Amino acid sequence: MEINVKTRKNLQIRAFYLFFIVTSLQLGVGIIGAPKLIYLEALQDAWISILIAFIYIIVVIAVMFIILNQYENADIYGIQVDIFGTFLGKLLGTIYILHFAISFFSILITYIEIIRVYMFPAISNIAIGFLLLSLVVYSVLGGFRVMVGVCTLFFIFSHWIVFLLVHPFTQMDITHLQPMFVSSFPELLSGAKTTSYTFMGFEILLLVYPFIQNKKKARFPAFLAISWTTFLVLLTTIIVIGYFSYQQIARREWVLLGLFKIQNLTFIERFDYIVVAQWMMIILPNLIFLMWGITFGMKRMYQIRQKTTLYVSAVIFLVASIFFDKHFVIQNLIDFSARYGFWLVYVYPFVLLPLVLLKKYRRNKKAGESHEK
């Protein structure tokens, strides 16, 4: 297995597009319920927990860039094989593939559940799943640049939803955010950890980095993407806390959708219907790049054609969606994804960094000794 990825010129993108990729991977179904989960841990100081999570993620991304810059053009699959050897490296790479698969499936069935609750209670999971998976398969077959184009266009066309928060923002009760600084530090950390599922997605950087042309300019759009996502999570959390009472937040599963449900015009009675339908443009980039991560990983490590993995994976996800029609089952899967994803996404890079630096040091030392001889 080649450590470095050989990318053709027609597959490479400018670093600028990394902003849309990372943002699109982070903004999905997680933000719909995140304000409630953070608030239950840190109460009105939830905004501090979000800022703590933001600072930590910035450090994690900086570590990822240090790791990637030690190689010419490698991704996480190649780096792990280089550090741990073929067998263990492929085993760890398989764990990454499973991570993408579970994240993909959790997003898919959560959005299906939202559609069934808000719009079509009688529709079957397999009908909605087939429509979504068809769009995912079609986009992935288009190639890497098509996927990036989908992320960019859907980002532009979906962010008008933010302006619908103006009305609940003007109706906020500022006293809900007071008194400030009452939560203990462990509670703030617990609230920050609760954001792990919402903020996951930036690990895609470890896969798309070899496809970036001007790698020296990749840091800024990545950090800007995290900043934008954090701003949106912070904004929605503050509005939710300011608008709803504690009891109202505690009993709502998708509290963010409640902010859209309260709005109506003379010609539109239920804005939440429009928002739920529009949310497909937000979750599709998630599904597209996660599916690509699965297919690309199988090709890199096991030389299985991406089309083969794509079709087989789509069928598996479609069939599996039939058995996930209960809310508590879906929630258990999300909790599992958040628990193991925390260690893989937020902790593992700190374990990998010293090993990569040690490997490079030994390689340079060996090269220096050979040069002296």
C-alpha positions as CSV (number, residue, x, y, z in Angstrom):
1,M,0.0,0.0,0.0
2,E,1.3,3.4,-1.0
3,I,1.8,5.8,1.9
4,N,1.3,8.9,-0.2
5,V,-1.8,9.4,-2.3
6,K,-1.3,10.0,-6.0
7,T,-3.9,12.6,-7.1
8,R,-4.5,13.7,-10.6
9,K,-4.6,17.4,-11.4
10,N,-8.2,17.2,-12.4
11,L,-9.2,15.9,-8.9
12,Q,-7.4,18.6,-7.0
13,I,-9.1,21.6,-5.4
14,R,-8.0,24.9,-4.0
15,A,-7.6,25.2,-0.3
16,F,-10.5,27.8,-0.3
17,Y,-13.0,25.0,-0.7
18,L,-11.9,23.3,2.5
19,F,-14.1,25.8,4.3
20,F,-17.2,24.5,2.6
21,I,-16.2,20.8,3.1
22,V,-15.5,21.1,6.8
23,T,-18.5,23.3,7.5
24,S,-20.8,21.0,5.6
25,L,-19.6,18.0,7.5
26,Q,-20.2,19.6,10.9
27,L,-23.6,21.2,10.2
28,G,-26.0,18.3,10.1
29,V,-28.6,16.7,12.4
30,G,-26.5,17.3,15.5
31,I,-27.1,21.0,15.8
32,I,-30.9,20.4,15.9
33,G,-30.7,18.9,19.4
34,A,-27.3,20.3,20.6
35,P,-28.7,23.4,22.4
36,K,-30.8,21.2,24.7
37,L,-28.0,18.7,25.5
38,I,-25.5,21.4,26.3
39,Y,-28.0,23.4,28.4
40,L,-28.9,20.4,30.5
41,E,-25.2,20.0,31.4
42,A,-24.1,23.7,31.9
43,L,-27.5,25.5,32.2
44,Q,-27.2,29.2,31.2
45,D,-23.4,28.9,31.0
46,A,-23.8,26.6,28.0
47,W,-22.2,29.3,25.8
48,I,-18.9,28.9,27.8
49,S,-18.9,25.2,27.2
50,I,-19.2,25.9,23.4
51,L,-16.3,28.2,23.6
52,I,-14.2,25.7,25.5
53,A,-15.0,23.1,22.8
54,F,-14.1,25.6,20.1
55,I,-10.6,26.2,21.6
56,Y,-10.0,22.5,22.0
57,I,-11.0,21.7,18.4
58,I,-8.7,24.5,17.1
59,V,-5.8,22.7,18.9
60,V,-6.9,19.3,17.5
61,I,-6.9,20.7,14.0
62,A,-3.5,22.2,14.5
63,V,-2.2,18.8,15.6
64,M,-3.8,17.2,12.5
65,F,-2.0,19.7,10.2
66,I,1.3,19.0,12.0
67,I,0.8,15.3,11.4
68,L,-0.1,15.7,7.7
69,N,2.8,18.1,7.0
70,Q,5.3,15.4,8.0
71,Y,4.4,13.6,4.7
72,E,4.6,14.5,1.1
73,N,0.9,13.8,0.3
74,A,-0.4,11.2,2.7
75,D,-3.9,10.6,4.3
76,I,-4.8,9.0,7.6
77,Y,-4.9,5.5,6.0
78,G,-1.4,5.8,4.6
79,I,0.0,7.4,7.8
80,Q,-1.3,4.7,10.0
81,V,0.3,2.0,7.8
82,D,3.6,3.9,7.9
83,I,3.6,4.2,11.7
84,F,2.1,0.9,12.8
85,G,2.9,-1.5,9.9
86,T,0.6,-3.1,7.4
87,F,-1.5,-5.3,9.6
88,L,-2.1,-2.9,12.5
89,G,-2.3,0.1,10.2
90,K,-5.0,-1.5,8.1
91,L,-6.9,-2.5,11.3
92,L,-6.9,1.1,12.5
93,G,-7.9,2.3,9.0
94,T,-10.8,-0.1,9.2
95,I,-11.9,1.5,12.5
96,Y,-11.9,4.8,10.6
97,I,-14.1,3.3,7.9
98,L,-16.5,2.0,10.6
99,H,-16.5,5.4,12.1
100,F,-17.6,7.0,8.8
101,A,-20.2,4.2,8.3
102,I,-21.8,4.6,11.8
103,S,-21.8,8.4,11.5
104,F,-23.4,8.1,8.0
105,F,-26.1,5.8,9.3
106,S,-26.9,7.8,12.4
107,I,-27.4,10.9,10.3
108,L,-29.5,9.1,7.8
109,I,-31.9,7.5,10.2
110,T,-32.1,10.6,12.4
111,Y,-33.2,12.7,9.4
112,I,-35.7,10.0,8.4
113,E,-37.1,10.1,11.9
114,I,-37.5,13.9,11.7
115,I,-39.3,13.7,8.4
116,R,-41.7,11.1,9.8
117,V,-42.4,13.1,13.0
118,Y,-42.9,16.5,11.3
119,M,-44.2,15.7,7.8
120,F,-45.1,12.2,6.9
121,P,-45.8,9.9,9.9
122,A,-47.1,7.0,7.7
123,I,-44.2,6.9,5.3
124,S,-41.8,4.0,5.5
125,N,-38.1,4.3,6.3
126,I,-37.1,2.5,3.2
127,A,-38.9,5.0,0.9
128,I,-37.1,8.0,2.3
129,G,-33.9,6.1,2.7
130,F,-34.0,5.1,-1.0
131,L,-34.5,8.7,-2.1
132,L,-31.6,10.0,0.0
133,L,-29.3,7.2,-0.9
134,S,-30.0,7.7,-4.5
135,L,-28.8,11.3,-4.3
136,V,-25.7,10.2,-2.3
137,V,-24.8,7.5,-4.8
138,Y,-25.3,9.8,-7.8
139,S,-23.1,12.5,-6.2
140,V,-20.3,10.2,-5.2
141,L,-20.3,8.7,-8.8
142,G,-19.8,12.2,-10.1
143,G,-16.3,12.3,-8.5
144,F,-14.5,14.4,-5.9
145,R,-14.9,17.8,-7.6
146,V,-18.7,17.2,-8.0
147,M,-18.9,16.4,-4.3
148,V,-17.1,19.6,-3.4
149,G,-19.4,21.5,-5.8
150,V,-22.5,20.1,-4.1
151,C,-21.1,21.1,-0.7
152,T,-20.4,24.7,-1.9
153,L,-23.8,25.2,-3.6
154,F,-25.8,23.6,-0.7
155,F,-23.9,25.8,1.8
156,I,-24.9,28.9,-0.1
157,F,-28.5,27.9,-0.8
158,S,-29.3,26.6,2.7
159,H,-28.0,29.3,5.0
160,W,-31.0,31.5,4.5
161,I,-32.5,29.5,7.3
162,V,-30.4,31.5,9.8
163,F,-32.5,34.6,9.0
164,L,-35.6,32.8,10.3
165,L,-34.0,33.1,13.8
166,V,-34.4,36.8,13.8
167,H,-38.0,36.7,15.1
168,P,-37.3,34.4,18.1
169,F,-34.1,36.4,18.8
170,T,-36.2,39.6,19.2
171,Q,-38.5,37.7,21.6
172,M,-35.8,36.5,23.9
173,D,-35.9,37.0,27.7
174,I,-32.4,38.0,28.6
175,T,-33.0,37.0,32.2
176,H,-32.9,33.3,31.1
177,L,-29.1,33.8,30.6
178,Q,-28.6,35.1,34.1
179,P,-26.9,34.7,36.5
180,M,-23.8,34.0,34.6
181,F,-20.8,31.9,35.7
182,V,-22.8,29.7,38.1
183,S,-21.8,26.3,36.6
184,S,-18.8,24.5,38.0
185,F,-15.7,23.8,35.8
186,P,-16.6,20.0,35.6
187,E,-20.1,21.0,34.4
188,L,-18.6,23.3,31.8
189,L,-16.3,20.5,30.6
190,S,-19.2,18.1,30.5
191,G,-21.2,20.5,28.4
192,A,-18.2,20.9,26.1
193,K,-17.9,17.1,25.7
194,T,-21.6,17.0,24.9
195,T,-20.8,19.0,21.7
196,S,-18.6,16.2,20.4
197,Y,-21.2,14.6,18.1
198,T,-22.3,18.0,16.8
199,F,-18.8,19.2,16.0
200,M,-17.6,15.9,14.5
201,G,-16.8,16.0,10.8
202,F,-13.6,18.0,10.7
203,E,-11.7,14.7,10.8
204,I,-12.5,14.5,7.0
205,L,-9.4,16.8,6.8
206,L,-7.3,13.7,7.2
207,L,-8.7,12.3,4.0
208,V,-9.1,15.3,1.7
209,Y,-5.7,16.9,2.5
210,P,-3.9,15.1,-0.4
211,F,-6.5,16.6,-2.9
212,I,-5.6,20.2,-1.9
213,Q,-3.4,22.1,-4.4
214,N,-2.0,24.9,-2.3
215,K,-1.6,23.1,1.0
216,K,0.2,26.0,2.7
217,K,-3.0,28.0,2.6
218,A,-5.2,25.1,4.0
219,R,-5.1,26.2,7.7
220,F,-7.0,29.4,7.4
221,P,-10.2,28.0,5.7
222,A,-10.1,25.0,8.1
223,F,-10.0,27.3,11.1
224,L,-12.6,29.6,9.5
225,A,-14.9,26.7,9.1
226,I,-14.7,25.7,12.7
227,S,-15.3,29.4,13.7
228,W,-18.4,29.6,11.5
229,T,-19.8,26.3,12.9
230,T,-19.1,27.4,16.4
231,F,-20.8,30.7,15.8
232,L,-24.0,29.0,14.6
233,V,-24.1,26.6,17.5
234,L,-23.4,29.4,19.9
235,L,-26.1,31.6,18.3
236,T,-28.8,28.9,18.3
237,T,-28.0,27.8,21.8
238,I,-28.3,31.4,23.2
239,I,-31.6,32.0,21.3
240,V,-33.0,28.6,22.6
241,I,-32.0,29.4,26.2
242,G,-33.4,33.0,25.9
243,Y,-36.6,32.0,24.2
244,F,-37.7,28.8,26.0
245,S,-37.9,28.0,29.7
246,Y,-36.0,25.2,31.4
247,Q,-39.1,22.9,31.3
248,Q,-39.8,23.7,27.6
249,I,-36.2,22.9,26.6
250,A,-36.1,19.7,28.7
251,R,-39.2,18.2,27.1
252,R,-38.3,19.0,23.5
253,E,-36.2,16.5,21.6
254,W,-35.2,18.8,18.6
255,V,-35.4,22.1,20.3
256,L,-34.0,24.1,17.4
257,L,-36.9,23.1,15.2
258,G,-39.2,24.5,17.8
259,L,-37.9,28.0,17.0
260,F,-39.0,27.6,13.4
261,K,-42.3,26.1,14.4
262,I,-43.5,29.3,16.1
263,Q,-43.2,31.4,13.0
264,N,-45.9,31.7,10.4
265,L,-47.1,34.1,7.6
266,T,-50.5,34.6,6.1
267,F,-49.5,32.4,3.2
268,I,-47.3,29.9,5.2
269,E,-48.8,28.4,8.3
270,R,-46.0,25.9,9.2
271,F,-42.5,27.1,8.6
272,D,-41.1,24.0,10.2
273,Y,-42.3,22.0,7.2
274,I,-40.1,24.1,5.0
275,V,-37.2,24.0,7.3
276,V,-37.3,20.2,7.6
277,A,-37.4,19.8,3.9
278,Q,-34.7,22.4,3.4
279,W,-32.5,20.6,6.0
280,M,-32.0,17.9,3.3
281,M,-29.6,20.3,1.7
282,I,-27.6,20.5,4.9
283,I,-27.4,16.8,5.7
284,L,-26.7,15.6,2.1
285,P,-23.1,16.9,2.0
286,N,-22.6,15.0,5.3
287,L,-23.8,11.8,3.7
288,I,-21.9,12.3,0.5
289,F,-18.5,12.8,2.0
290,L,-19.0,10.1,4.7
291,M,-19.9,7.7,1.9
292,W,-16.9,8.8,0.0
293,G,-14.7,8.2,3.0
294,I,-16.0,4.7,3.2
295,T,-15.4,3.9,-0.5
296,F,-12.0,5.7,-0.6
297,G,-10.8,3.8,2.4
298,M,-11.8,0.4,1.0
299,K,-10.0,1.3,-2.2
300,R,-6.8,2.5,-0.5
301,M,-6.4,-0.4,1.9
302,Y,-8.1,-3.4,0.3
303,Q,-8.0,-2.4,-3.5
304,I,-11.8,-2.7,-3.8
305,R,-13.3,-0.6,-6.5
306,Q,-15.1,2.4,-5.1
307,K,-18.2,1.7,-7.2
308,T,-18.5,-1.8,-5.7
309,T,-18.2,-0.5,-2.2
310,L,-20.6,2.3,-3.0
311,Y,-23.4,0.1,-4.2
312,V,-22.9,-2.5,-1.5
313,S,-22.9,0.1,1.2
314,A,-26.0,1.8,-0.1
315,V,-27.9,-1.5,-0.1
316,I,-26.7,-2.3,3.4
317,F,-27.7,1.1,4.8
318,L,-31.1,0.9,3.1
319,V,-31.9,-2.5,4.5
320,A,-30.6,-1.6,8.0
321,S,-32.8,1.5,8.0
322,I,-35.9,-0.7,8.2
323,F,-34.9,-1.9,11.7
324,F,-34.2,1.5,13.1
325,D,-37.7,3.0,13.5
326,K,-37.8,3.5,17.2
327,H,-36.5,6.7,18.8
328,F,-34.7,5.1,21.6
329,V,-32.8,2.7,19.3
330,I,-31.8,5.7,17.1
331,Q,-30.7,7.6,20.2
332,N,-28.6,4.7,21.4
333,L,-26.8,4.6,18.1
334,I,-26.1,8.4,18.3
335,D,-24.8,8.1,21.8
336,F,-22.5,5.2,20.8
337,S,-21.3,7.2,17.8
338,A,-20.6,10.2,20.1
339,R,-18.8,8.1,22.7
340,Y,-16.3,6.3,20.5
341,G,-16.1,9.2,18.1
342,F,-14.8,11.4,21.0
343,W,-11.8,9.2,21.5
344,L,-11.1,8.7,17.8
345,V,-11.6,12.3,16.6
346,Y,-10.7,14.4,19.7
347,V,-8.1,12.3,21.5
348,Y,-6.4,9.9,19.0
349,P,-4.5,12.7,17.1
350,F,-2.6,13.6,20.3
351,V,-1.5,9.9,20.5
352,L,-0.6,9.8,16.8
353,L,1.4,13.1,16.8
354,P,4.5,12.0,18.9
355,L,4.6,8.7,17.0
356,V,4.7,10.5,13.7
357,L,7.4,12.9,14.9
358,L,9.5,10.0,16.3
359,K,9.2,8.2,13.0
360,K,10.3,11.2,11.1
361,Y,13.2,11.8,13.5
362,R,14.5,8.2,13.1
363,R,14.1,8.4,9.3
364,N,16.1,11.6,9.1
365,K,18.7,10.3,11.4
366,K,19.1,7.1,9.4
367,A,19.3,9.2,6.2
368,G,22.0,11.4,7.7
369,E,24.0,8.3,8.8
370,S,23.7,6.9,5.3
371,H,24.8,10.2,3.8
372,E,27.9,10.3,6.0
373,K,29.0,6.8,4.9
